[in-house]
Amino acid sequence: MNALPVAKTTRPGNAQAGKNVQRVAAIIPAKDEADRIAATVRSARAIPHVDLVLVVDDGSEDDTQHVARAAGAVVVRHSHNRGKAAAMETGAAVVAMRDADGRPPRLLMFIDGDLGDTAVNTAPLVRPVREGVADLTIALLPKQAGAGGRGIVVGAARRAIEAMTGWSPSQPLSGMRCLTREAFEAATPLARGWGVETGMTIDLLRKGYVAVEVPCDLKHRASANDIKGQIHRAAQYRDVLLAVNARKMRGAVDAVRHAGSNVRS
């Protein structure tokens, strides 16, 4: 039998011997999700160990913030759209302010706002992180009805991650993720735009953190193969390439610095 991986993040001390008391915050970046956000919030509140559901309203023009608050979420709002990475960073900062002194920091679970009633099915992402098997878990989604992509962006992200880290994820663009506070901070600043997931994965694996993919029965609004969907995928492709190229450049600079330090020593 193959041994399970061991996470890099140090496990927190337990209040009672043999009992894990670490809690989880569900962070939901959302823009114009008034139709689905209430169901997503209510479903996220049912995830075991989640004691805080935080919606970051990223400049919505509809009633997302009010609907989310009425459904039981803590809500913070960007006055204008700043993008998913900024919403994730805002959410993590707010959770840190709400973490209690003397208790381990909450794990951070990022959930898309359009999951609706299926958001509770992200629950399997929590256990490997709480138990020290992984620093980061990534949801593997079933094939989505109506999805019109041909896998070009996914393939580009997968090949880049494999080339730079040696790991080939099945769904590198999956946004449903659970990770430790330490891992999140190691991944910041996050890549902008749609490159946030690819950039996070590369950064954490390069630093020795452990990532695993976990099947989750989730349903979200898939991009169709119409003009709007094609524009969305073009933006994804652009942002993934920007994130990858930035990390290639950073790696080249670090290699030069390392070579220089070896010469001086």
Number of C-alpha atoms within 10 A of each C-alpha: 3 4 5 10 13 16 21 17 20 11 15 14 14 13 13 8 7 8 9 14 16 19 19 24 27 29 32 29 27 27 26 18 22 20 15 19 30 25 20 24 32 19 19 31 20 14 20 14 19 20 15 19 24 25 30 29 28 25 19 19 15 13 15 27 28 15 20 29 18 13 17 16 25 17 21 18 20 16 11 11 16 13 18 24 20 21 25 22 18 19 25 24 11 17 23 15 9 13 14 11 8 7 14 17 20 26 27 27 27 22 26 22 29 26 23 22 19 17 28 22 19 27 18 19 25 25 15 22 25 24 14 20 19 26 29 30 24 29 27 24 19 11 11 13 12 11 13 15 16 10 10 12 21 22 17 16 28 19 17 22 23 13 12 17 17 13 17 16 21 15 16 24 24 18 19 23 24 33 26 26 19 15 23 21 13 15 19 14 14 22 24 18 19 24 24 23 24 26 29 21 22 24 22 21 19 15 13 14 20 23 24 18 19 16 14 20 15 20 18 17 14 15 18 16 16 11 9 11 16 15 13 15 23 14 16 19 18 14 21 27 20 18 23 21 14 14 17 14 11 11 14 12 12 12 12 11 12 11 11 11 10 9 8 6 5
